Amino acid sequence: MKKIYFMLLMAFPLLTFGQELVSVNTEQVQELQGFKMYPNPAYGEEIYVTTSTNGSKQIKIYDVFGEIVLTDRISTNTLNISRLVPGVYVLQVTEKEKTMTRKLVIK
């Protein structure tokens, strides 16, 4: 019985030593301030994408398979989506090296 306790006491430091904390990339993601996208769900041929600075925006829209279905650069707040079929998409907006990603539903 003493052998079992001795073995447990010897193994305990090894078990606790192997549980070190591992850190992953903790870099802060900078999001666009004042980001708005409307209407969502979209029924027409365009949506409006606004930010607090309303600068030039790089837009990428992905389908549910992760394929890019639309890429555009807009300097206004209007994005033409008439080429997209109804469905669920992911909209990624980049402005001044800051990125925002949102779900977009087209009916």
C-alpha positions as CSV (number, residue, x, y, z in Angstrom):
1,M,0.0,0.0,0.0
2,K,2.9,2.3,0.8
3,K,4.2,1.7,-2.7
4,I,1.0,3.0,-4.3
5,Y,1.0,6.2,-2.2
6,F,4.7,6.7,-3.0
7,M,4.1,6.3,-6.8
8,L,1.2,8.7,-6.7
9,L,3.2,11.3,-4.8
10,M,6.0,10.9,-7.4
11,A,3.6,11.2,-10.3
12,F,1.7,14.2,-9.0
13,P,4.5,16.8,-9.7
14,L,4.8,15.4,-13.2
15,L,1.1,15.7,-13.9
16,T,0.9,19.2,-12.6
17,F,4.1,20.3,-14.4
18,G,2.7,19.2,-17.8
19,Q,-0.3,21.5,-17.5
20,E,1.4,24.8,-18.4
21,L,-0.6,27.6,-19.9
22,V,-0.3,28.1,-23.6
23,S,-1.1,31.5,-25.0
24,V,-2.4,32.0,-28.5
25,N,-2.4,35.2,-30.5
26,T,-3.9,37.8,-28.2
27,E,-3.5,40.7,-30.6
28,Q,-6.4,43.1,-30.3
29,V,-8.6,43.1,-33.4
30,Q,-9.4,46.7,-34.4
31,E,-12.9,47.0,-35.6
32,L,-14.5,49.8,-37.6
33,Q,-16.1,52.5,-35.4
34,G,-19.7,53.3,-36.1
35,F,-20.2,50.4,-38.5
36,K,-23.8,50.0,-39.8
37,M,-25.1,47.8,-42.6
38,Y,-28.7,48.0,-43.6
39,P,-31.2,46.7,-44.6
40,N,-30.5,43.2,-43.4
41,P,-32.2,41.1,-44.6
42,A,-31.9,42.8,-47.9
43,Y,-34.8,42.7,-50.4
44,G,-33.6,45.1,-53.1
45,E,-30.6,45.6,-55.3
46,E,-28.4,47.5,-52.8
47,I,-27.4,47.8,-49.2
48,Y,-25.9,50.6,-47.3
49,V,-22.6,50.3,-45.4
50,T,-21.6,53.2,-43.2
51,T,-18.8,53.9,-40.7
52,S,-18.0,56.9,-38.6
53,T,-15.3,58.1,-41.1
54,N,-17.2,57.0,-44.3
55,G,-13.9,56.6,-46.2
56,S,-13.2,54.3,-49.1
57,K,-14.1,50.7,-48.3
58,Q,-12.9,47.3,-49.7
59,I,-15.9,44.9,-49.7
60,K,-15.7,41.1,-49.9
61,I,-18.8,38.9,-49.8
62,Y,-18.4,35.2,-49.1
63,D,-21.0,32.4,-49.7
64,V,-21.6,29.6,-47.1
65,F,-18.8,27.6,-48.7
66,G,-16.3,30.3,-48.1
67,E,-16.0,31.3,-51.7
68,I,-15.7,35.0,-52.6
69,V,-18.8,35.8,-54.7
70,L,-18.4,39.6,-54.8
71,T,-15.5,42.0,-54.4
72,D,-15.9,45.7,-54.7
73,R,-14.4,49.0,-53.6
74,I,-16.9,51.7,-52.7
75,S,-16.3,55.3,-51.8
76,T,-19.9,56.0,-51.0
77,N,-22.1,54.1,-48.6
78,T,-24.0,52.1,-51.3
79,L,-23.1,48.6,-52.4
80,N,-24.8,47.0,-55.4
81,I,-25.8,43.4,-54.6
82,S,-28.0,42.7,-57.7
83,R,-25.7,39.9,-58.9
84,L,-26.3,37.9,-55.7
85,V,-29.0,35.2,-55.5
86,P,-31.1,35.0,-52.3
87,G,-29.2,33.3,-49.5
88,V,-26.9,33.8,-46.5
89,Y,-23.5,35.5,-47.0
90,V,-20.7,36.9,-44.9
91,L,-19.8,40.5,-45.6
92,Q,-16.3,41.7,-44.9
93,V,-15.6,45.4,-44.9
94,T,-12.1,46.8,-44.7
95,E,-11.4,50.5,-44.2
96,K,-8.1,52.0,-43.2
97,E,-6.7,48.6,-42.2
98,K,-9.6,47.9,-39.9
99,T,-12.0,45.1,-40.7
100,M,-15.5,44.2,-39.8
101,T,-17.3,41.0,-40.6
102,R,-21.1,40.5,-40.5
103,K,-23.7,38.1,-41.7
104,L,-25.8,39.3,-44.6
105,V,-29.1,37.7,-45.6
106,I,-30.6,38.4,-49.1
107,K,-34.2,37.5,-49.6
